[in-house]
């Protein structure tokens, strides 16, 4: 994992190579991911609402900074 600790609203790369947004942090190590809806597979994964673990994350690629 990268030096940045994943947080809500980050965009990350999973160890599977998938790029996802982190919608909600469920606890210290689990998030609800947003895989997007560009393909039926992405939409299905997003709608399944299966949490991902911090251990599944390769690196943080974008961090939202509120104004």
Beta strands, then each sheet from edge to edge (+ up, - down):
strand 1: 11-14
strand 2: 19-25
strand 3: 30-34
strand 4: 51-53
strand 5: 57-62
sheet 1: 4+ 3- 2+ 1- 5+
end
